[in-house]
Amino acid sequence: MPFDEICALAQPRHYRKGQMLVGSRAPVRSVLFVEKGTIAATVPIEDGEAVEVFVMGREGVTGGWSG
């Protein structure tokens, strides 16, 4: 499917800072294209803290998954 057809089907959505988009091991039901801001994936560690594993924004991805 050409990109312009995909964009025609897209539905704009707005999220709050800190809002979880997909939970751990939950099925992925949609694809997100970031227009503004960034999305970060975090993984919980032993002491209750979380480690950021990647950040995705309009320009692309940085971190472990970018390779």
Backbone torsions as a table, in degrees:
resi	resn	phi	psi	omega
1	MET	NA	128.0	178.0
2	PRO	-63.5	150.5	-176.9
3	PHE	-56.7	-39.5	-179.0
4	ASP	-64.7	-31.4	176.2
5	GLU	-71.8	-37.0	176.6
6	ILE	-63.1	-45.2	179.8
7	CYS	-61.7	-34.9	179.2
8	ALA	-65.3	-27.6	179.4
9	LEU	-88.2	-12.5	-175.1
10	ALA	-66.4	148.5	177.0
11	GLN	-121.8	117.1	178.4
12	PRO	-60.9	138.2	177.1
13	ARG	-135.3	151.9	179.1
14	HIS	-122.0	137.4	-179.7
15	TYR	-124.9	149.8	176.5
16	ARG	-83.6	152.4	175.3
17	LYS	-57.8	130.1	179.1
18	GLY	86.2	-4.7	-179.3
19	GLN	-70.8	135.7	178.0
20	MET	-80.6	130.9	-179.6
21	LEU	-93.4	-42.5	178.7
22	VAL	-142.5	129.1	179.2
23	GLY	-78.2	163.2	179.1
24	SER	-58.6	129.7	178.7
25	ARG	64.9	10.2	175.4
26	ALA	-79.8	147.5	177.7
27	PRO	-65.6	141.3	177.2
28	VAL	-85.2	123.1	-174.7
29	ARG	-113.1	-0.8	-179.2
30	SER	-155.2	167.0	176.6
31	VAL	-114.3	134.8	-178.5
32	LEU	-109.5	132.8	171.9
33	PHE	-112.6	117.0	-175.1
34	VAL	-82.0	122.4	175.9
35	GLU	-98.4	-37.4	178.8
36	LYS	-137.3	146.9	176.0
37	GLY	80.8	-160.1	-178.3
38	THR	-141.4	159.3	174.3
39	ILE	-122.1	134.5	179.0
40	ALA	-122.2	141.7	172.7
41	ALA	-101.8	133.3	179.4
42	THR	-124.9	152.7	178.6
43	VAL	-125.7	128.0	178.8
44	PRO	-68.8	146.0	175.3
45	ILE	-118.4	177.3	-169.7
46	GLU	-54.1	-41.4	-173.3
47	ASP	-85.2	13.6	179.2
48	GLY	90.2	-7.3	176.2
49	GLU	-80.8	175.1	177.4
50	ALA	-130.4	146.9	178.4
51	VAL	-111.0	131.0	177.9
52	GLU	-78.6	124.9	-177.4
53	VAL	-101.7	-23.7	171.5
54	PHE	-162.1	160.2	175.6
55	VAL	-129.6	134.5	179.2
56	MET	-125.1	133.6	176.8
57	GLY	-137.1	-167.7	-178.4
58	ARG	-61.2	-32.6	-176.3
59	GLU	-83.5	-14.8	-179.2
60	GLY	141.0	-157.3	-174.0
61	VAL	-120.0	142.3	172.1
62	THR	-124.8	157.9	177.1
63	GLY	104.4	-163.1	-172.9
64	GLY	-58.7	-35.3	-176.8
65	TRP	-83.7	-10.0	-178.1
66	SER	-72.5	-22.3	179.1
67	GLY	-78.1	NA	NA
